[in-house]
């Protein structure tokens, strides 16, 4: 008990999916500057005022 469950509307989930898909396409056309590093960039980005990890999940 005591868990907080965040409701994410279907439209928001679809938007995040499209962002992930666009990022994958972009990365396939323009590879990251340092592909030898092997570690993904975990720097969050801001889209429409929402902080999002590169994995596509919104930050709480």
C-alpha positions in Angstrom: 0.0 0.0 0.0 1.1 3.6 -0.3 2.0 3.2 -4.0 1.2 6.0 -6.3 0.2 5.0 -9.8 0.5 7.6 -12.5 -2.2 7.6 -15.2 -0.7 8.3 -18.6 -3.3 8.9 -21.3 -3.3 6.8 -24.4 -2.4 9.9 -26.5 0.6 10.6 -24.3 1.8 7.0 -24.6 1.4 7.2 -28.4 3.4 10.5 -28.5 6.2 8.9 -26.5 6.2 5.9 -28.9 6.5 8.2 -31.9 9.3 10.1 -30.2 11.2 6.9 -29.6 10.6 5.8 -33.2 11.8 9.2 -34.5 14.9 9.0 -32.3 15.7 5.5 -33.6 15.4 6.7 -37.2 17.5 9.8 -36.5 20.2 7.7 -34.9 20.2 5.3 -37.8 20.8 8.2 -40.2 23.1 10.3 -38.0 24.9 7.9 -35.7 26.0 9.1 -32.3 29.3 11.0 -32.3 31.1 8.4 -30.1 29.8 4.9 -31.1 32.8 3.3 -29.4 31.7 4.4 -26.0 29.0 1.8 -25.8 27.0 3.6 -23.1 23.7 5.2 -24.0 23.2 8.9 -23.4 21.1 9.1 -20.3 20.7 12.9 -20.4 17.0 13.7 -20.2 15.4 15.9 -22.8 12.4 18.3 -22.6 9.5 17.9 -25.0 6.5 20.1 -24.5 7.5 20.8 -20.9 7.9 17.1 -20.0 11.3 15.8 -19.0 11.9 12.5 -20.8 14.8 10.0 -20.6 16.2 8.9 -23.9 14.3 5.6 -23.3 11.1 7.5 -23.7 9.7 7.4 -20.2 8.5 10.6 -18.6 10.4 11.7 -15.4 8.3 12.1 -12.3 
